[in-house]
Every structure is written in C-alpha cells, then in structure tokens.
Amino acid sequence: MKESKRTMDCQELVELVTVYLEDAFAAQAKARFETHVCECGGCAHYVDQMKQTVHTLGELSIEELDPALRDRILADFRRQ
C-alpha cells in the first residue's frame, strides 16, 4: 500500500478499518488513520462500534448461534 501524507477521508477509513483492528498498518498509515479518527466524531464512533462488534463476536461459540441466523450470516458474507 502506497503511503502518503495526505489526509484520510471517511470512505478510506471505512475501507481500512479491518487493517487497523488487526494492527497491520505501517506506522505512517496508522498515524493517518488515527489522526482522522481524532478529527472525525462519526468515524471515531464507527471504529468504536467495530471494536465492540469484534469483541462481542469473539466471545460467541458456534454452538450459541441459532442455526438459521448462522446460515443467514454466512450467506451475507458469501454475497460480499
């Protein structure tokens, strides 16, 4: 990924949130991401929601999911 000093916009942040949550950014790109989060309340809220989602889903076991819900989630992922 080409790194740049330009400002990150909201769409780019949304596209890169997984990279951020997996701590897979190079230092300069991570700094751009975090600067945007500090300056944009909407994106800060989005990142917090994604962190909470990852945390909550990480606590579920496959046995706890309703089979119909599991099938619907898997179908949604396959469509993406």
Summary of the structure (lengths in Angstrom):
residues: 80
radius of gyration: 15.5
end to end distance: 22.1
largest distance: 46.5
contacts: 167
relative contact order: 0.12
helix: 74%
strand: 0%
